[in-house]
Amino acid sequence: MLNKAPKLKKTIRANAKSNVNVRPASEAMIELATLLFLNSLAEEAKAQAFEEKSAAIKAHHVRAVTKKMLKKARG
């Protein structure tokens, strides 16, 4: 797991259609939302692994939960 949140400012600017200014507070909120999403994804993958009686979280556990989590994140 990463000890430091990834810098998303560069990614947002690369994917934006126009020149977008992201203030530090907004950048912090984006990184917090990303970390919260990843945390909930890890918890759901852990639950999926537990249901399959696996001791470790594997890639197929994360893939199985990803679609459901993305739909939940959209609202």
CHARMM internal coordinates of N, CA and C (Angstrom, degrees):
IC EDIT
DIST 1 N 1 CA 1.4488
DIST 1 CA 1 C 1.5156
ANGL 1 N 1 CA 1 C 108.54
DIST 1 C 2 N 1.2969
ANGL 1 CA 1 C 2 N 116.34
DIHE 1 N 1 CA 1 C 2 N 146.40
DIST 2 N 2 CA 1.4573
ANGL 1 C 2 N 2 CA 120.97
DIHE 1 CA 1 C 2 N 2 CA 179.49
DIST 2 CA 2 C 1.5203
ANGL 2 N 2 CA 2 C 110.90
DIHE 1 C 2 N 2 CA 2 C -74.95
DIST 2 C 3 N 1.3170
ANGL 2 CA 2 C 3 N 116.26
DIHE 2 N 2 CA 2 C 3 N 140.47
DIST 3 N 3 CA 1.4549
ANGL 2 C 3 N 3 CA 120.85
DIHE 2 CA 2 C 3 N 3 CA 176.22
DIST 3 CA 3 C 1.5225
ANGL 3 N 3 CA 3 C 111.32
DIHE 2 C 3 N 3 CA 3 C -83.46
DIST 3 C 4 N 1.3163
ANGL 3 CA 3 C 4 N 117.01
DIHE 3 N 3 CA 3 C 4 N -22.59
DIST 4 N 4 CA 1.4536
ANGL 3 C 4 N 4 CA 122.30
DIHE 3 CA 3 C 4 N 4 CA -176.40
DIST 4 CA 4 C 1.5261
ANGL 4 N 4 CA 4 C 109.34
DIHE 3 C 4 N 4 CA 4 C -125.86
DIST 4 C 5 N 1.3122
ANGL 4 CA 4 C 5 N 115.60
DIHE 4 N 4 CA 4 C 5 N 140.25
DIST 5 N 5 CA 1.4648
ANGL 4 C 5 N 5 CA 119.87
DIHE 4 CA 4 C 5 N 5 CA 179.28
DIST 5 CA 5 C 1.5313
ANGL 5 N 5 CA 5 C 110.00
DIHE 4 C 5 N 5 CA 5 C -65.54
DIST 5 C 6 N 1.3334
ANGL 5 CA 5 C 6 N 118.15
DIHE 5 N 5 CA 5 C 6 N 140.11
DIST 6 N 6 CA 1.4580
ANGL 5 C 6 N 6 CA 119.89
DIHE 5 CA 5 C 6 N 6 CA 179.31
DIST 6 CA 6 C 1.5207
ANGL 6 N 6 CA 6 C 110.94
DIHE 5 C 6 N 6 CA 6 C -69.56
DIST 6 C 7 N 1.3107
ANGL 6 CA 6 C 7 N 115.78
DIHE 6 N 6 CA 6 C 7 N 148.65
DIST 7 N 7 CA 1.4620
ANGL 6 C 7 N 7 CA 120.83
DIHE 6 CA 6 C 7 N 7 CA 177.91
DIST 7 CA 7 C 1.5263
ANGL 7 N 7 CA 7 C 109.08
DIHE 6 C 7 N 7 CA 7 C -79.56
DIST 7 C 8 N 1.3097
ANGL 7 CA 7 C 8 N 115.72
DIHE 7 N 7 CA 7 C 8 N 113.85
DIST 8 N 8 CA 1.4614
ANGL 7 C 8 N 8 CA 121.13
DIHE 7 CA 7 C 8 N 8 CA -176.64
DIST 8 CA 8 C 1.5243
ANGL 8 N 8 CA 8 C 112.62
DIHE 7 C 8 N 8 CA 8 C -95.78
DIST 8 C 9 N 1.3192
ANGL 8 CA 8 C 9 N 116.79
DIHE 8 N 8 CA 8 C 9 N -7.13
DIST 9 N 9 CA 1.4620
ANGL 8 C 9 N 9 CA 120.17
DIHE 8 CA 8 C 9 N 9 CA -177.49
DIST 9 CA 9 C 1.5275
ANGL 9 N 9 CA 9 C 110.78
DIHE 8 C 9 N 9 CA 9 C -58.96
DIST 9 C 10 N 1.3227
ANGL 9 CA 9 C 10 N 117.11
DIHE 9 N 9 CA 9 C 10 N -43.71
DIST 10 N 10 CA 1.4603
ANGL 9 C 10 N 10 CA 121.33
DIHE 9 CA 9 C 10 N 10 CA -179.39
DIST 10 CA 10 C 1.5295
ANGL 10 N 10 CA 10 C 110.29
DIHE 9 C 10 N 10 CA 10 C -65.54
DIST 10 C 11 N 1.3187
ANGL 10 CA 10 C 11 N 117.69
DIHE 10 N 10 CA 10 C 11 N -40.56
DIST 11 N 11 CA 1.4559
ANGL 10 C 11 N 11 CA 122.08
DIHE 10 CA 10 C 11 N 11 CA 179.46
DIST 11 CA 11 C 1.5228
ANGL 11 N 11 CA 11 C 111.32
DIHE 10 C 11 N 11 CA 11 C -65.28
DIST 11 C 12 N 1.3177
ANGL 11 CA 11 C 12 N 116.79
DIHE 11 N 11 CA 11 C 12 N -42.18
DIST 12 N 12 CA 1.4612
ANGL 11 C 12 N 12 CA 120.77
DIHE 11 CA 11 C 12 N 12 CA 179.88
DIST 12 CA 12 C 1.5179
ANGL 12 N 12 CA 12 C 110.40
DIHE 11 C 12 N 12 CA 12 C -64.49
DIST 12 C 13 N 1.3144
ANGL 12 CA 12 C 13 N 116.69
DIHE 12 N 12 CA 12 C 13 N -43.83
DIST 13 N 13 CA 1.4710
ANGL 12 C 13 N 13 CA 119.72
DIHE 12 CA 12 C 13 N 13 CA 178.90
DIST 13 CA 13 C 1.5199
ANGL 13 N 13 CA 13 C 111.58
DIHE 12 C 13 N 13 CA 13 C -65.23
DIST 13 C 14 N 1.3242
ANGL 13 CA 13 C 14 N 117.76
DIHE 13 N 13 CA 13 C 14 N -35.95
DIST 14 N 14 CA 1.4622
ANGL 13 C 14 N 14 CA 120.86
DIHE 13 CA 13 C 14 N 14 CA -179.52
DIST 14 CA 14 C 1.5207
ANGL 14 N 14 CA 14 C 111.01
DIHE 13 C 14 N 14 CA 14 C -68.78
DIST 14 C 15 N 1.3356
ANGL 14 CA 14 C 15 N 117.92
DIHE 14 N 14 CA 14 C 15 N -35.38
DIST 15 N 15 CA 1.4609
ANGL 14 C 15 N 15 CA 121.36
DIHE 14 CA 14 C 15 N 15 CA -177.34
DIST 15 CA 15 C 1.5242
ANGL 15 N 15 CA 15 C 113.73
DIHE 14 C 15 N 15 CA 15 C -89.15
DIST 15 C 16 N 1.3192
ANGL 15 CA 15 C 16 N 117.71
DIHE 15 N 15 CA 15 C 16 N -11.71
DIST 16 N 16 CA 1.4659
ANGL 15 C 16 N 16 CA 120.94
DIHE 15 CA 15 C 16 N 16 CA -178.25
DIST 16 CA 16 C 1.5292
ANGL 16 N 16 CA 16 C 110.18
DIHE 15 C 16 N 16 CA 16 C -74.94
DIST 16 C 17 N 1.3189
ANGL 16 CA 16 C 17 N 115.56
DIHE 16 N 16 CA 16 C 17 N 145.98
DIST 17 N 17 CA 1.4641
ANGL 16 C 17 N 17 CA 120.59
DIHE 16 CA 16 C 17 N 17 CA 179.47
DIST 17 CA 17 C 1.5243
ANGL 17 N 17 CA 17 C 111.74
DIHE 16 C 17 N 17 CA 17 C -76.30
DIST 17 C 18 N 1.3279
ANGL 17 CA 17 C 18 N 116.27
DIHE 17 N 17 CA 17 C 18 N -31.19
DIST 18 N 18 CA 1.4644
ANGL 17 C 18 N 18 CA 119.96
DIHE 17 CA 17 C 18 N 18 CA -179.77
DIST 18 CA 18 C 1.5174
ANGL 18 N 18 CA 18 C 108.99
DIHE 17 C 18 N 18 CA 18 C -125.82
DIST 18 C 19 N 1.3098
ANGL 18 CA 18 C 19 N 116.30
DIHE 18 N 18 CA 18 C 19 N -178.96
DIST 19 N 19 CA 1.4544
ANGL 18 C 19 N 19 CA 121.49
DIHE 18 CA 18 C 19 N 19 CA -179.82
DIST 19 CA 19 C 1.5322
ANGL 19 N 19 CA 19 C 108.91
DIHE 18 C 19 N 19 CA 19 C -73.76
DIST 19 C 20 N 1.3150
ANGL 19 CA 19 C 20 N 117.17
DIHE 19 N 19 CA 19 C 20 N 113.69
DIST 20 N 20 CA 1.4545
ANGL 19 C 20 N 20 CA 122.39
DIHE 19 CA 19 C 20 N 20 CA -176.22
DIST 20 CA 20 C 1.5239
ANGL 20 N 20 CA 20 C 108.48
DIHE 19 C 20 N 20 CA 20 C -113.52
DIST 20 C 21 N 1.3293
ANGL 20 CA 20 C 21 N 116.19
DIHE 20 N 20 CA 20 C 21 N 128.30
DIST 21 N 21 CA 1.4529
ANGL 20 C 21 N 21 CA 120.53
DIHE 20 CA 20 C 21 N 21 CA 174.79
DIST 21 CA 21 C 1.5296
ANGL 21 N 21 CA 21 C 108.27
DIHE 20 C 21 N 21 CA 21 C -94.81
DIST 21 C 22 N 1.3185
ANGL 21 CA 21 C 22 N 115.61
DIHE 21 N 21 CA 21 C 22 N 123.85
DIST 22 N 22 CA 1.4559
ANGL 21 C 22 N 22 CA 121.50
DIHE 21 CA 21 C 22 N 22 CA 178.35
DIST 22 CA 22 C 1.5182
ANGL 22 N 22 CA 22 C 107.28
DIHE 21 C 22 N 22 CA 22 C -110.80
DIST 22 C 23 N 1.3188
ANGL 22 CA 22 C 23 N 115.76
DIHE 22 N 22 CA 22 C 23 N 115.86
DIST 23 N 23 CA 1.4585
ANGL 22 C 23 N 23 CA 120.48
DIHE 22 CA 22 C 23 N 23 CA -179.80
DIST 23 CA 23 C 1.5242
ANGL 23 N 23 CA 23 C 109.91
DIHE 22 C 23 N 23 CA 23 C -76.19
DIST 23 C 24 N 1.3289
ANGL 23 CA 23 C 24 N 117.03
DIHE 23 N 23 CA 23 C 24 N 158.90
DIST 24 N 24 CA 1.4751
ANGL 23 C 24 N 24 CA 120.17
DIHE 23 CA 23 C 24 N 24 CA -177.73
DIST 24 CA 24 C 1.5244
ANGL 24 N 24 CA 24 C 114.07
DIHE 23 C 24 N 24 CA 24 C -57.64
DIST 24 C 25 N 1.3194
ANGL 24 CA 24 C 25 N 117.98
DIHE 24 N 24 CA 24 C 25 N -37.85
DIST 25 N 25 CA 1.4621
ANGL 24 C 25 N 25 CA 120.09
DIHE 24 CA 24 C 25 N 25 CA 179.04
DIST 25 CA 25 C 1.5256
ANGL 25 N 25 CA 25 C 110.73
DIHE 24 C 25 N 25 CA 25 C -65.95
DIST 25 C 26 N 1.3306
ANGL 25 CA 25 C 26 N 116.48
DIHE 25 N 25 CA 25 C 26 N -39.80
DIST 26 N 26 CA 1.4640
ANGL 25 C 26 N 26 CA 120.26
DIHE 25 CA 25 C 26 N 26 CA 178.23
DIST 26 CA 26 C 1.5165
ANGL 26 N 26 CA 26 C 110.80
DIHE 25 C 26 N 26 CA 26 C -67.00
DIST 26 C 27 N 1.3226
ANGL 26 CA 26 C 27 N 116.16
DIHE 26 N 26 CA 26 C 27 N -39.52
DIST 27 N 27 CA 1.4605
ANGL 26 C 27 N 27 CA 120.29
DIHE 26 CA 26 C 27 N 27 CA 178.30
DIST 27 CA 27 C 1.5279
ANGL 27 N 27 CA 27 C 110.49
DIHE 26 C 27 N 27 CA 27 C -62.34
DIST 27 C 28 N 1.3278
ANGL 27 CA 27 C 28 N 116.11
DIHE 27 N 27 CA 27 C 28 N -41.14
DIST 28 N 28 CA 1.4632
ANGL 27 C 28 N 28 CA 120.22
DIHE 27 CA 27 C 28 N 28 CA 178.50
DIST 28 CA 28 C 1.5215
ANGL 28 N 28 CA 28 C 110.94
DIHE 27 C 28 N 28 CA 28 C -64.27
DIST 28 C 29 N 1.3186
ANGL 28 CA 28 C 29 N 117.99
DIHE 28 N 28 CA 28 C 29 N -40.48
DIST 29 N 29 CA 1.4620
ANGL 28 C 29 N 29 CA 121.13
DIHE 28 CA 28 C 29 N 29 CA 178.97
DIST 29 CA 29 C 1.5321
ANGL 29 N 29 CA 29 C 111.44
DIHE 28 C 29 N 29 CA 29 C -66.35
DIST 29 C 30 N 1.3184
ANGL 29 CA 29 C 30 N 116.74
DIHE 29 N 29 CA 29 C 30 N -38.15
DIST 30 N 30 CA 1.4649
ANGL 29 C 30 N 30 CA 120.65
DIHE 29 CA 29 C 30 N 30 CA 177.97
DIST 30 CA 30 C 1.5184
ANGL 30 N 30 CA 30 C 110.01
DIHE 29 C 30 N 30 CA 30 C -64.59
DIST 30 C 31 N 1.3240
ANGL 30 CA 30 C 31 N 116.88
DIHE 30 N 30 CA 30 C 31 N -44.24
DIST 31 N 31 CA 1.4567
ANGL 30 C 31 N 31 CA 120.46
DIHE 30 CA 30 C 31 N 31 CA 179.83
DIST 31 CA 31 C 1.5306
ANGL 31 N 31 CA 31 C 111.01
DIHE 30 C 31 N 31 CA 31 C -66.10
DIST 31 C 32 N 1.3290
ANGL 31 CA 31 C 32 N 117.06
DIHE 31 N 31 CA 31 C 32 N -37.80
DIST 32 N 32 CA 1.4638
ANGL 31 C 32 N 32 CA 120.45
DIHE 31 CA 31 C 32 N 32 CA 177.44
DIST 32 CA 32 C 1.5274
ANGL 32 N 32 CA 32 C 110.79
DIHE 31 C 32 N 32 CA 32 C -64.53
DIST 32 C 33 N 1.3177
ANGL 32 CA 32 C 33 N 116.76
DIHE 32 N 32 CA 32 C 33 N -44.00
DIST 33 N 33 CA 1.4660
ANGL 32 C 33 N 33 CA 120.31
DIHE 32 CA 32 C 33 N 33 CA 178.62
DIST 33 CA 33 C 1.5279
ANGL 33 N 33 CA 33 C 110.83
DIHE 32 C 33 N 33 CA 33 C -62.41
DIST 33 C 34 N 1.3290
ANGL 33 CA 33 C 34 N 116.62
DIHE 33 N 33 CA 33 C 34 N -39.05
DIST 34 N 34 CA 1.4613
ANGL 33 C 34 N 34 CA 120.76
DIHE 33 CA 33 C 34 N 34 CA 178.17
DIST 34 CA 34 C 1.5198
ANGL 34 N 34 CA 34 C 111.11
DIHE 33 C 34 N 34 CA 34 C -64.26
DIST 34 C 35 N 1.3292
ANGL 34 CA 34 C 35 N 116.75
DIHE 34 N 34 CA 34 C 35 N -44.38
DIST 35 N 35 CA 1.4597
ANGL 34 C 35 N 35 CA 120.23
DIHE 34 CA 34 C 35 N 35 CA 179.56
DIST 35 CA 35 C 1.5200
ANGL 35 N 35 CA 35 C 112.02
DIHE 34 C 35 N 35 CA 35 C -65.33
DIST 35 C 36 N 1.3241
ANGL 35 CA 35 C 36 N 116.94
DIHE 35 N 35 CA 35 C 36 N -38.79
DIST 36 N 36 CA 1.4597
ANGL 35 C 36 N 36 CA 120.12
DIHE 35 CA 35 C 36 N 36 CA 177.54
DIST 36 CA 36 C 1.5257
ANGL 36 N 36 CA 36 C 111.28
DIHE 35 C 36 N 36 CA 36 C -65.02
DIST 36 C 37 N 1.3331
ANGL 36 CA 36 C 37 N 116.21
DIHE 36 N 36 CA 36 C 37 N -39.77
DIST 37 N 37 CA 1.4634
ANGL 36 C 37 N 37 CA 119.97
DIHE 36 CA 36 C 37 N 37 CA 177.63
DIST 37 CA 37 C 1.5225
ANGL 37 N 37 CA 37 C 110.70
DIHE 36 C 37 N 37 CA 37 C -64.56
DIST 37 C 38 N 1.3276
ANGL 37 CA 37 C 38 N 117.39
DIHE 37 N 37 CA 37 C 38 N -44.78
DIST 38 N 38 CA 1.4587
ANGL 37 C 38 N 38 CA 120.68
DIHE 37 CA 37 C 38 N 38 CA 179.93
DIST 38 CA 38 C 1.5229
ANGL 38 N 38 CA 38 C 111.54
DIHE 37 C 38 N 38 CA 38 C -64.85
DIST 38 C 39 N 1.3281
ANGL 38 CA 38 C 39 N 116.10
DIHE 38 N 38 CA 38 C 39 N -36.06
DIST 39 N 39 CA 1.4641
ANGL 38 C 39 N 39 CA 120.05
DIHE 38 CA 38 C 39 N 39 CA 177.61
DIST 39 CA 39 C 1.5222
ANGL 39 N 39 CA 39 C 110.71
DIHE 38 C 39 N 39 CA 39 C -64.66
DIST 39 C 40 N 1.3256
ANGL 39 CA 39 C 40 N 117.67
DIHE 39 N 39 CA 39 C 40 N -45.70
DIST 40 N 40 CA 1.4639
ANGL 39 C 40 N 40 CA 120.36
DIHE 39 CA 39 C 40 N 40 CA 179.47
DIST 40 CA 40 C 1.5312
ANGL 40 N 40 CA 40 C 110.93
DIHE 39 C 40 N 40 CA 40 C -67.11
DIST 40 C 41 N 1.3370
ANGL 40 CA 40 C 41 N 116.77
DIHE 40 N 40 CA 40 C 41 N -35.15
DIST 41 N 41 CA 1.4666
ANGL 40 C 41 N 41 CA 120.47
DIHE 40 CA 40 C 41 N 41 CA 176.55
DIST 41 CA 41 C 1.5254
ANGL 41 N 41 CA 41 C 110.25
DIHE 40 C 41 N 41 CA 41 C -63.50
DIST 41 C 42 N 1.3233
ANGL 41 CA 41 C 42 N 117.34
DIHE 41 N 41 CA 41 C 42 N -41.37
DIST 42 N 42 CA 1.4566
ANGL 41 C 42 N 42 CA 121.01
DIHE 41 CA 41 C 42 N 42 CA 178.72
DIST 42 CA 42 C 1.5243
ANGL 42 N 42 CA 42 C 111.35
DIHE 41 C 42 N 42 CA 42 C -65.59
DIST 42 C 43 N 1.3276
ANGL 42 CA 42 C 43 N 116.87
DIHE 42 N 42 CA 42 C 43 N -39.71
DIST 43 N 43 CA 1.4631
ANGL 42 C 43 N 43 CA 119.87
DIHE 42 CA 42 C 43 N 43 CA 178.26
DIST 43 CA 43 C 1.5245
ANGL 43 N 43 CA 43 C 111.77
DIHE 42 C 43 N 43 CA 43 C -64.42
DIST 43 C 44 N 1.3287
ANGL 43 CA 43 C 44 N 116.70
DIHE 43 N 43 CA 43 C 44 N -42.70
DIST 44 N 44 CA 1.4664
ANGL 43 C 44 N 44 CA 120.06
DIHE 43 CA 43 C 44 N 44 CA 178.69
DIST 44 CA 44 C 1.5235
ANGL 44 N 44 CA 44 C 111.34
DIHE 43 C 44 N 44 CA 44 C -66.39
DIST 44 C 45 N 1.3393
ANGL 44 CA 44 C 45 N 116.85
DIHE 44 N 44 CA 44 C 45 N -38.76
DIST 45 N 45 CA 1.4614
ANGL 44 C 45 N 45 CA 120.44
DIHE 44 CA 44 C 45 N 45 CA 177.70
DIST 45 CA 45 C 1.5259
ANGL 45 N 45 CA 45 C 110.25
DIHE 44 C 45 N 45 CA 45 C -66.00
DIST 45 C 46 N 1.3185
ANGL 45 CA 45 C 46 N 116.63
DIHE 45 N 45 CA 45 C 46 N -36.17
DIST 46 N 46 CA 1.4666
ANGL 45 C 46 N 46 CA 120.89
DIHE 45 CA 45 C 46 N 46 CA 176.81
DIST 46 CA 46 C 1.5311
ANGL 46 N 46 CA 46 C 110.33
DIHE 45 C 46 N 46 CA 46 C -63.79
DIST 46 C 47 N 1.3274
ANGL 46 CA 46 C 47 N 116.02
DIHE 46 N 46 CA 46 C 47 N -42.44
DIST 47 N 47 CA 1.4622
ANGL 46 C 47 N 47 CA 120.05
DIHE 46 CA 46 C 47 N 47 CA 177.86
DIST 47 CA 47 C 1.5294
ANGL 47 N 47 CA 47 C 110.83
DIHE 46 C 47 N 47 CA 47 C -64.27
DIST 47 C 48 N 1.3201
ANGL 47 CA 47 C 48 N 116.65
DIHE 47 N 47 CA 47 C 48 N -39.86
DIST 48 N 48 CA 1.4685
ANGL 47 C 48 N 48 CA 121.42
DIHE 47 CA 47 C 48 N 48 CA 178.43
DIST 48 CA 48 C 1.5304
ANGL 48 N 48 CA 48 C 110.13
DIHE 47 C 48 N 48 CA 48 C -63.21
DIST 48 C 49 N 1.3272
ANGL 48 CA 48 C 49 N 117.04
DIHE 48 N 48 CA 48 C 49 N -42.97
DIST 49 N 49 CA 1.4669
ANGL 48 C 49 N 49 CA 121.02
DIHE 48 CA 48 C 49 N 49 CA 178.52
DIST 49 CA 49 C 1.5258
ANGL 49 N 49 CA 49 C 110.58
DIHE 48 C 49 N 49 CA 49 C -64.63
DIST 49 C 50 N 1.3254
ANGL 49 CA 49 C 50 N 116.67
DIHE 49 N 49 CA 49 C 50 N -38.14
DIST 50 N 50 CA 1.4615
ANGL 49 C 50 N 50 CA 120.72
DIHE 49 CA 49 C 50 N 50 CA 179.15
DIST 50 CA 50 C 1.5196
ANGL 50 N 50 CA 50 C 111.02
DIHE 49 C 50 N 50 CA 50 C -65.21
DIST 50 C 51 N 1.3477
ANGL 50 CA 50 C 51 N 116.53
DIHE 50 N 50 CA 50 C 51 N -39.00
DIST 51 N 51 CA 1.4573
ANGL 50 C 51 N 51 CA 120.61
DIHE 50 CA 50 C 51 N 51 CA 178.09
DIST 51 CA 51 C 1.5227
ANGL 51 N 51 CA 51 C 111.80
DIHE 50 C 51 N 51 CA 51 C -62.85
DIST 51 C 52 N 1.3334
ANGL 51 CA 51 C 52 N 116.21
DIHE 51 N 51 CA 51 C 52 N -34.57
DIST 52 N 52 CA 1.4634
ANGL 51 C 52 N 52 CA 120.96
DIHE 51 CA 51 C 52 N 52 CA 179.56
DIST 52 CA 52 C 1.5281
ANGL 52 N 52 CA 52 C 111.96
DIHE 51 C 52 N 52 CA 52 C -88.61
DIST 52 C 53 N 1.3210
ANGL 52 CA 52 C 53 N 116.73
DIHE 52 N 52 CA 52 C 53 N 6.53
DIST 53 N 53 CA 1.4690
ANGL 52 C 53 N 53 CA 123.25
DIHE 52 CA 52 C 53 N 53 CA 178.64
DIST 53 CA 53 C 1.5258
ANGL 53 N 53 CA 53 C 111.98
DIHE 52 C 53 N 53 CA 53 C 58.31
DIST 53 C 54 N 1.3295
ANGL 53 CA 53 C 54 N 114.95
DIHE 53 N 53 CA 53 C 54 N 41.94
DIST 54 N 54 CA 1.4531
ANGL 53 C 54 N 54 CA 121.48
DIHE 53 CA 53 C 54 N 54 CA 176.93
DIST 54 CA 54 C 1.5251
ANGL 54 N 54 CA 54 C 109.12
DIHE 53 C 54 N 54 CA 54 C -104.06
DIST 54 C 55 N 1.3272
ANGL 54 CA 54 C 55 N 116.14
DIHE 54 N 54 CA 54 C 55 N 141.82
DIST 55 N 55 CA 1.4694
ANGL 54 C 55 N 55 CA 120.11
DIHE 54 CA 54 C 55 N 55 CA -178.35
DIST 55 CA 55 C 1.5179
ANGL 55 N 55 CA 55 C 111.77
DIHE 54 C 55 N 55 CA 55 C -80.55
DIST 55 C 56 N 1.3148
ANGL 55 CA 55 C 56 N 117.93
DIHE 55 N 55 CA 55 C 56 N -22.34
DIST 56 N 56 CA 1.4634
ANGL 55 C 56 N 56 CA 121.61
DIHE 55 CA 55 C 56 N 56 CA -177.01
DIST 56 CA 56 C 1.5214
ANGL 56 N 56 CA 56 C 110.21
DIHE 55 C 56 N 56 CA 56 C -124.76
DIST 56 C 57 N 1.3250
ANGL 56 CA 56 C 57 N 115.10
DIHE 56 N 56 CA 56 C 57 N 152.61
DIST 57 N 57 CA 1.4624
ANGL 56 C 57 N 57 CA 121.02
DIHE 56 CA 56 C 57 N 57 CA 174.47
DIST 57 CA 57 C 1.5226
ANGL 57 N 57 CA 57 C 107.38
DIHE 56 C 57 N 57 CA 57 C -82.61
DIST 57 C 58 N 1.3213
ANGL 57 CA 57 C 58 N 115.94
DIHE 57 N 57 CA 57 C 58 N 122.78
DIST 58 N 58 CA 1.4644
ANGL 57 C 58 N 58 CA 120.64
DIHE 57 CA 57 C 58 N 58 CA -178.86
DIST 58 CA 58 C 1.5201
ANGL 58 N 58 CA 58 C 109.52
DIHE 57 C 58 N 58 CA 58 C -111.06
DIST 58 C 59 N 1.3211
ANGL 58 CA 58 C 59 N 115.17
DIHE 58 N 58 CA 58 C 59 N 170.91
DIST 59 N 59 CA 1.4635
ANGL 58 C 59 N 59 CA 120.93
DIHE 58 CA 58 C 59 N 59 CA -175.88
DIST 59 CA 59 C 1.5264
ANGL 59 N 59 CA 59 C 111.65
DIHE 58 C 59 N 59 CA 59 C -59.78
DIST 59 C 60 N 1.3219
ANGL 59 CA 59 C 60 N 117.84
DIHE 59 N 59 CA 59 C 60 N -38.34
DIST 60 N 60 CA 1.4688
ANGL 59 C 60 N 60 CA 118.94
DIHE 59 CA 59 C 60 N 60 CA -178.05
DIST 60 CA 60 C 1.5273
ANGL 60 N 60 CA 60 C 111.42
DIHE 59 C 60 N 60 CA 60 C -69.79
DIST 60 C 61 N 1.3270
ANGL 60 CA 60 C 61 N 118.52
DIHE 60 N 60 CA 60 C 61 N -24.03
DIST 61 N 61 CA 1.4616
ANGL 60 C 61 N 61 CA 120.39
DIHE 60 CA 60 C 61 N 61 CA 174.42
DIST 61 CA 61 C 1.5284
ANGL 61 N 61 CA 61 C 110.40
DIHE 60 C 61 N 61 CA 61 C -68.65
DIST 61 C 62 N 1.3236
ANGL 61 CA 61 C 62 N 116.11
DIHE 61 N 61 CA 61 C 62 N -42.41
DIST 62 N 62 CA 1.4705
ANGL 61 C 62 N 62 CA 120.54
DIHE 61 CA 61 C 62 N 62 CA 179.90
DIST 62 CA 62 C 1.5242
ANGL 62 N 62 CA 62 C 110.12
DIHE 61 C 62 N 62 CA 62 C -66.85
DIST 62 C 63 N 1.3333
ANGL 62 CA 62 C 63 N 116.72
DIHE 62 N 62 CA 62 C 63 N -42.35
DIST 63 N 63 CA 1.4699
ANGL 62 C 63 N 63 CA 120.25
DIHE 62 CA 62 C 63 N 63 CA 179.31
DIST 63 CA 63 C 1.5253
ANGL 63 N 63 CA 63 C 111.77
DIHE 62 C 63 N 63 CA 63 C -62.96
DIST 63 C 64 N 1.3170
ANGL 63 CA 63 C 64 N 116.21
DIHE 63 N 63 CA 63 C 64 N -36.19
DIST 64 N 64 CA 1.4647
ANGL 63 C 64 N 64 CA 120.06
DIHE 63 CA 63 C 64 N 64 CA -178.81
DIST 64 CA 64 C 1.5200
ANGL 64 N 64 CA 64 C 111.62
DIHE 63 C 64 N 64 CA 64 C -67.13
DIST 64 C 65 N 1.3038
ANGL 64 CA 64 C 65 N 117.00
DIHE 64 N 64 CA 64 C 65 N -29.59
DIST 65 N 65 CA 1.4625
ANGL 64 C 65 N 65 CA 121.83
DIHE 64 CA 64 C 65 N 65 CA -175.12
DIST 65 CA 65 C 1.5326
ANGL 65 N 65 CA 65 C 111.90
DIHE 64 C 65 N 65 CA 65 C -95.56
DIST 65 C 66 N 1.3189
ANGL 65 CA 65 C 66 N 117.92
DIHE 65 N 65 CA 65 C 66 N -21.71
DIST 66 N 66 CA 1.4618
ANGL 65 C 66 N 66 CA 121.95
DIHE 65 CA 65 C 66 N 66 CA -172.17
DIST 66 CA 66 C 1.5236
ANGL 66 N 66 CA 66 C 112.87
DIHE 65 C 66 N 66 CA 66 C -58.58
DIST 66 C 67 N 1.3192
ANGL 66 CA 66 C 67 N 117.71
DIHE 66 N 66 CA 66 C 67 N -48.00
DIST 67 N 67 CA 1.4668
ANGL 66 C 67 N 67 CA 120.62
DIHE 66 CA 66 C 67 N 67 CA -176.54
DIST 67 CA 67 C 1.5245
ANGL 67 N 67 CA 67 C 110.84
DIHE 66 C 67 N 67 CA 67 C -61.33
DIST 67 C 68 N 1.3262
ANGL 67 CA 67 C 68 N 116.79
DIHE 67 N 67 CA 67 C 68 N -42.88
DIST 68 N 68 CA 1.4548
ANGL 67 C 68 N 68 CA 121.12
DIHE 67 CA 67 C 68 N 68 CA 179.42
DIST 68 CA 68 C 1.5367
ANGL 68 N 68 CA 68 C 110.93
DIHE 67 C 68 N 68 CA 68 C -64.82
DIST 68 C 69 N 1.3237
ANGL 68 CA 68 C 69 N 117.12
DIHE 68 N 68 CA 68 C 69 N -40.54
DIST 69 N 69 CA 1.4606
ANGL 68 C 69 N 69 CA 121.24
DIHE 68 CA 68 C 69 N 69 CA -178.87
DIST 69 CA 69 C 1.5348
ANGL 69 N 69 CA 69 C 111.18
DIHE 68 C 69 N 69 CA 69 C -68.83
DIST 69 C 70 N 1.3249
ANGL 69 CA 69 C 70 N 117.34
DIHE 69 N 69 CA 69 C 70 N -38.72
DIST 70 N 70 CA 1.4586
ANGL 69 C 70 N 70 CA 119.89
DIHE 69 CA 69 C 70 N 70 CA 178.57
DIST 70 CA 70 C 1.5271
ANGL 70 N 70 CA 70 C 111.26
DIHE 69 C 70 N 70 CA 70 C -65.46
DIST 70 C 71 N 1.3276
ANGL 70 CA 70 C 71 N 117.53
DIHE 70 N 70 CA 70 C 71 N -38.32
DIST 71 N 71 CA 1.4565
ANGL 70 C 71 N 71 CA 120.04
DIHE 70 CA 70 C 71 N 71 CA 176.63
DIST 71 CA 71 C 1.5265
ANGL 71 N 71 CA 71 C 110.91
DIHE 70 C 71 N 71 CA 71 C -65.67
DIST 71 C 72 N 1.3269
ANGL 71 CA 71 C 72 N 116.57
DIHE 71 N 71 CA 71 C 72 N -39.28
DIST 72 N 72 CA 1.4504
ANGL 71 C 72 N 72 CA 120.85
DIHE 71 CA 71 C 72 N 72 CA 178.96
DIST 72 CA 72 C 1.5344
ANGL 72 N 72 CA 72 C 110.98
DIHE 71 C 72 N 72 CA 72 C -67.34
DIST 72 C 73 N 1.3237
ANGL 72 CA 72 C 73 N 117.18
DIHE 72 N 72 CA 72 C 73 N -35.41
DIST 73 N 73 CA 1.4667
ANGL 72 C 73 N 73 CA 121.13
DIHE 72 CA 72 C 73 N 73 CA -178.60
DIST 73 CA 73 C 1.5309
ANGL 73 N 73 CA 73 C 111.57
DIHE 72 C 73 N 73 CA 73 C -70.38
DIST 73 C 74 N 1.3275
ANGL 73 CA 73 C 74 N 117.32
DIHE 73 N 73 CA 73 C 74 N -30.02
DIST 74 N 74 CA 1.4665
ANGL 73 C 74 N 74 CA 120.67
DIHE 73 CA 73 C 74 N 74 CA 179.19
DIST 74 CA 74 C 1.5243
ANGL 74 N 74 CA 74 C 111.62
DIHE 73 C 74 N 74 CA 74 C -70.27
DIST 74 C 75 N 1.3075
ANGL 74 CA 74 C 75 N 116.17
DIHE 74 N 74 CA 74 C 75 N -30.96
DIST 75 N 75 CA 1.4582
ANGL 74 C 75 N 75 CA 118.88
DIHE 74 CA 74 C 75 N 75 CA 177.96
DIST 75 CA 75 C 1.4840
ANGL 75 N 75 CA 75 C 114.43
DIHE 74 C 75 N 75 CA 75 C 111.97
END
COOR INIT
IC SEED 1 N 1 CA 1 C
IC BUILD
